């Protein structure tokens, strides 16, 4: 139960299922820039959500997904800085 985000291909659940990452193009390994990631963060900020269901089976963040998302944004921005 609870609120959920149904992720597409830009917001991608990682194999650990505790983080998400961001890519502009997975086939071409092009990361999403900081401006776009901050835009996604701003768009999701007003919403309460417990889960993120990824684009592929078994790629879901179940429970505490908003905290996982927020931590993932900070982690990603630090990695591309």
N, C-alpha and C positions, 0 to 999 in steps of 0.2 A: 504494500500500500504506500501511498505518498505521491508526491508530485514528481514528474520525470521530464527530462530533456531527451528528445529523440534526435540524436546527432546524425549529421550527414557525413560528408567526406572531408570537410575542413576541420571540424572538431573531432579528433580521432582518439579513441580510448587506447591506451598503451597496453602491451601484453601483461603488465602487472595488475591491471584493472584497478589501480589506485591513482592514476594520473591520466591526463589527456595531453595531447600535443596538437600542433597546428601546422598544416602544410597548405601551400597554394596548389602544388601539383605533386602528388605522390609518385606517379610514373616517371616524372622528370626530376624528382628530389629537389624541388624548389620550395624553401620554407616560406611561411607567411610572415610578412613584415610586422614590426612592432605596432605601427599605426592600426593595422587591421585587427591584430590581436586585442589591442585596447578597445577597439570598437565592438568586438564580440563581448568582451568583459562588460562594457557599458550597457550593451543590449540585454545581457542576462542578469545584470545586477539587481533589477527590481523583482526578480522572480525567486520564489522559494522552491527548491527542488532537492529531492533526496537521492535520486538515481539519474544516471546518464546511460541511455541505451545506445550502444555504438552501431555502426553501419553493418557490422558482421556478427555472426553468432558468437557467443561467449566473450564478447568485448563490451562488457557493461561495468559501470561503477555502481555497485549496489550499496546504498547507505552512505550518508555523509558526503554526497556527491558535490554539494556546493562548496564545501571546504576543500575537497580534492581539486575542484575546478580552480578556485582562487589560488591555491598553492601551485597548481600547474601553470597558471598564467605567470606568476612571479618567477618560477623556475625557468620557463621558456624564455621570458624576456631577459633574464640574466645570461642564459646560454647564447643568445644571439647578439648580445651587446658587445 
